[in-house]
Amino acid sequence: MTQTIPATLISGDGIGPEIMSSVTTVMKALDAPFVWEHHAAGMGALEAEGTPLPESTLDSLRRTGLALKGPLTTPVGTGFRSINVTLRQQFGLYANLRPTKTIVPGGRFENVDLVVVRENIEGLYAAMEHYLPVGDDPEAVAYGAGFNTRAECNRIVRFAFEYAVANNRKKVTLVHKANILKILSGIFLHEGRRVAAEYEGRIAVEERIVDACAMELVIKPENYDVIVTTNLFGDILSDLAAGLVGGLGMAPGANIGEKVAVFEAVHGSAPDIAGKGVANPLALMMAGSMMLAHVGRQDLSGRLDMAIEQVVTSGGIRTRDLGGTATTQDVTQALLQAIQ
């Protein structure tokens, strides 16, 4: 009998419950080992429990150390702080892993297969923001500060190289802006070079300034294998990479720490289409595949990956964000048939 694995499940806001239902249905058909603990976060939790991040959800994460999370709504400019950022900092989820691979045929590129590794808890997303008064205006100047530590830069680059070794990748590219941000980005580049030297002869290394990297990604993405970079740059480049393969509906992600790992769809909660049955569940489905691989069930992860590719390519079952007309339920049913 397969050993069961407790895991926290956060359905999320907007389209979250619809796509999460799709994923858990397919996971059950796969005989995935997860025993789900259902908990809330985001706007739904705020309305139901008076807080966007209930203590019961945090307790579950501490207990299981593993979660599958749907998209959460964060107010823009006002309201509560991003739950994603809070989770990353509370549980030390220092590594954000974003694989990007061509699955949908007929796009601009047919051979994209790269991974962005993003430092997840420092940089300009450390939320050190303030207003400075000038005269009678208490909010005349918006001030933001970021920081990178030598220890975290070393850890994220080492994570990228170890990922490359474990997954038979050939090259790691250090992406920075040390030509201008000589200290803030320079410390990352310096530590990156130190770590890279330890893998000489096993993994090739390149360096790219972030703006040049962005340009090259939309010209020759096949030149990239594993990209590792700091928080803000990684956020931008990973979304850019998703655009090369069909958009955020095909972009899974993982937030990994020493004791906790959270797998998610990186797109938003899309409230404009919530409840209409047209949302693309594949990003969250692929995050589920990453979660299976993380717990050592590469066999099930491989079956799910093959089913996704079969449904999208030979099956031609695609939601409207991928140029098709399929519903969420259509995709779910096609995946259930493909994994038989």
TAZIQUI-V777617 format. One record per backbone hydrogen bond with DSSP energy under -1.0 kcal/mol. NH is the residue of the N-H (numbers start at 0). CO is the residue of the C=O. E is the energy in kcal/mol with one decimal. If there is no record, write none. Layout:
BEGIN
nh=NH co=CO e=E
nh=NH co=CO e=E
END
This chain:
BEGIN
nh=4 co=32 e=-2.7
nh=6 co=34 e=-2.3
nh=7 co=65 e=-3.0
nh=8 co=36 e=-2.9
nh=9 co=67 e=-2.5
nh=12 co=70 e=-2.8
nh=14 co=268 e=-2.5
nh=15 co=12 e=-2.9
nh=18 co=14 e=-2.2
nh=19 co=15 e=-2.6
nh=20 co=16 e=-1.8
nh=21 co=17 e=-1.5
nh=22 co=18 e=-2.1
nh=23 co=19 e=-2.8
nh=24 co=20 e=-1.9
nh=25 co=21 e=-2.0
nh=26 co=22 e=-2.9
nh=27 co=23 e=-2.1
nh=28 co=24 e=-1.7
nh=29 co=25 e=-1.8
nh=31 co=26 e=-2.5
nh=34 co=4 e=-2.3
nh=36 co=6 e=-2.6
nh=38 co=8 e=-2.7
nh=41 co=51 e=-2.9
nh=45 co=41 e=-2.2
nh=46 co=42 e=-2.4
nh=47 co=43 e=-1.9
nh=48 co=44 e=-3.5
nh=49 co=45 e=-1.4
nh=57 co=53 e=-1.7
nh=58 co=54 e=-2.8
nh=59 co=55 e=-1.8
nh=60 co=56 e=-2.1
nh=61 co=57 e=-2.4
nh=62 co=58 e=-1.9
nh=63 co=59 e=-3.0
nh=64 co=60 e=-2.4
nh=66 co=260 e=-1.9
nh=67 co=7 e=-2.3
nh=68 co=262 e=-3.1
nh=69 co=9 e=-3.4
nh=85 co=81 e=-2.1
nh=86 co=82 e=-2.8
nh=87 co=83 e=-2.2
nh=88 co=84 e=-2.2
nh=89 co=85 e=-2.9
nh=90 co=86 e=-2.2
nh=92 co=87 e=-2.2
nh=93 co=91 e=-2.1
nh=94 co=255 e=-2.2
nh=95 co=117 e=-2.6
nh=96 co=253 e=-2.9
nh=97 co=115 e=-2.4
nh=99 co=113 e=-3.3
nh=101 co=111 e=-2.6
nh=113 co=99 e=-2.6
nh=114 co=224 e=-2.4
nh=115 co=97 e=-2.3
nh=116 co=226 e=-3.8
nh=117 co=95 e=-2.8
nh=118 co=228 e=-2.2
nh=119 co=93 e=-2.2
nh=122 co=146 e=-3.0
nh=124 co=121 e=-1.1
nh=125 co=122 e=-1.0
nh=128 co=126 e=-1.3
nh=129 co=142 e=-3.0
nh=131 co=140 e=-2.8
nh=133 co=136 e=-2.4
nh=136 co=133 e=-2.0
nh=139 co=136 e=-1.1
nh=140 co=131 e=-1.9
nh=142 co=129 e=-3.7
nh=144 co=127 e=-2.1
nh=146 co=122 e=-1.1
nh=152 co=148 e=-2.4
nh=153 co=149 e=-2.3
nh=154 co=150 e=-2.2
nh=155 co=151 e=-2.6
nh=156 co=152 e=-1.9
nh=157 co=153 e=-2.3
nh=158 co=154 e=-2.2
nh=159 co=155 e=-2.0
nh=160 co=156 e=-2.3
nh=161 co=157 e=-2.7
nh=162 co=158 e=-2.5
nh=163 co=159 e=-2.2
nh=164 co=160 e=-2.3
nh=165 co=161 e=-2.6
nh=166 co=162 e=-1.8
nh=167 co=164 e=-1.1
nh=168 co=163 e=-2.9
nh=171 co=203 e=-2.4
nh=172 co=225 e=-3.1
nh=173 co=205 e=-3.1
nh=174 co=227 e=-2.3
nh=175 co=207 e=-2.1
nh=179 co=176 e=-1.5
nh=180 co=176 e=-2.7
nh=181 co=179 e=-1.7
nh=184 co=180 e=-2.0
nh=185 co=180 e=-1.2
nh=186 co=182 e=-2.1
nh=188 co=184 e=-2.0
nh=189 co=185 e=-2.7
nh=190 co=186 e=-2.2
nh=191 co=187 e=-2.6
nh=192 co=188 e=-2.3
nh=193 co=189 e=-1.7
nh=194 co=190 e=-2.5
nh=195 co=191 e=-2.7
nh=196 co=192 e=-1.7
nh=197 co=194 e=-1.4
nh=198 co=195 e=-1.5
nh=201 co=198 e=-2.4
nh=202 co=198 e=-2.2
nh=203 co=169 e=-2.5
nh=205 co=171 e=-2.1
nh=207 co=173 e=-2.7
nh=209 co=175 e=-2.9
nh=212 co=208 e=-2.3
nh=213 co=209 e=-2.3
nh=214 co=210 e=-1.9
nh=215 co=211 e=-2.5
nh=216 co=212 e=-2.3
nh=217 co=213 e=-1.0
nh=218 co=215 e=-1.1
nh=219 co=215 e=-3.2
nh=222 co=219 e=-2.0
nh=223 co=220 e=-2.0
nh=225 co=170 e=-1.5
nh=226 co=114 e=-3.2
nh=227 co=172 e=-2.6
nh=228 co=116 e=-2.1
nh=233 co=229 e=-2.8
nh=234 co=230 e=-2.1
nh=235 co=231 e=-2.0
nh=236 co=232 e=-2.9
nh=237 co=233 e=-2.1
nh=238 co=234 e=-1.3
nh=239 co=235 e=-2.2
nh=240 co=236 e=-2.7
nh=241 co=237 e=-1.8
nh=242 co=238 e=-1.6
nh=243 co=240 e=-1.2
nh=244 co=241 e=-1.4
nh=246 co=241 e=-2.6
nh=249 co=246 e=-1.9
nh=250 co=247 e=-1.6
nh=252 co=263 e=-2.1
nh=253 co=96 e=-1.6
nh=254 co=261 e=-3.1
nh=255 co=94 e=-3.1
nh=256 co=259 e=-2.5
nh=260 co=64 e=-1.3
nh=261 co=254 e=-2.8
nh=262 co=66 e=-2.9
nh=263 co=252 e=-2.6
nh=265 co=250 e=-1.6
nh=272 co=269 e=-1.7
nh=275 co=272 e=-1.9
nh=284 co=280 e=-2.2
nh=285 co=281 e=-2.9
nh=286 co=282 e=-1.8
nh=287 co=283 e=-2.0
nh=288 co=284 e=-1.6
nh=289 co=285 e=-2.2
nh=290 co=286 e=-2.1
nh=291 co=287 e=-2.1
nh=292 co=288 e=-2.2
nh=293 co=289 e=-2.2
nh=294 co=290 e=-1.4
nh=295 co=292 e=-1.6
nh=296 co=291 e=-2.8
nh=300 co=296 e=-2.3
nh=301 co=297 e=-2.7
nh=302 co=298 e=-1.7
nh=303 co=299 e=-2.3
nh=304 co=300 e=-2.5
nh=305 co=301 e=-2.3
nh=306 co=302 e=-2.0
nh=307 co=303 e=-2.4
nh=308 co=304 e=-2.3
nh=309 co=305 e=-2.4
nh=310 co=306 e=-2.6
nh=311 co=307 e=-2.2
nh=312 co=308 e=-2.5
nh=314 co=309 e=-2.8
nh=316 co=310 e=-2.7
nh=321 co=318 e=-2.0
nh=322 co=319 e=-1.6
nh=323 co=318 e=-2.0
nh=325 co=317 e=-2.5
nh=327 co=276 e=-2.5
nh=330 co=326 e=-2.0
nh=331 co=327 e=-2.2
nh=332 co=328 e=-2.7
nh=333 co=329 e=-2.3
nh=334 co=330 e=-2.3
nh=335 co=331 e=-2.2
nh=336 co=332 e=-1.9
nh=337 co=333 e=-2.0
nh=338 co=334 e=-1.8
END
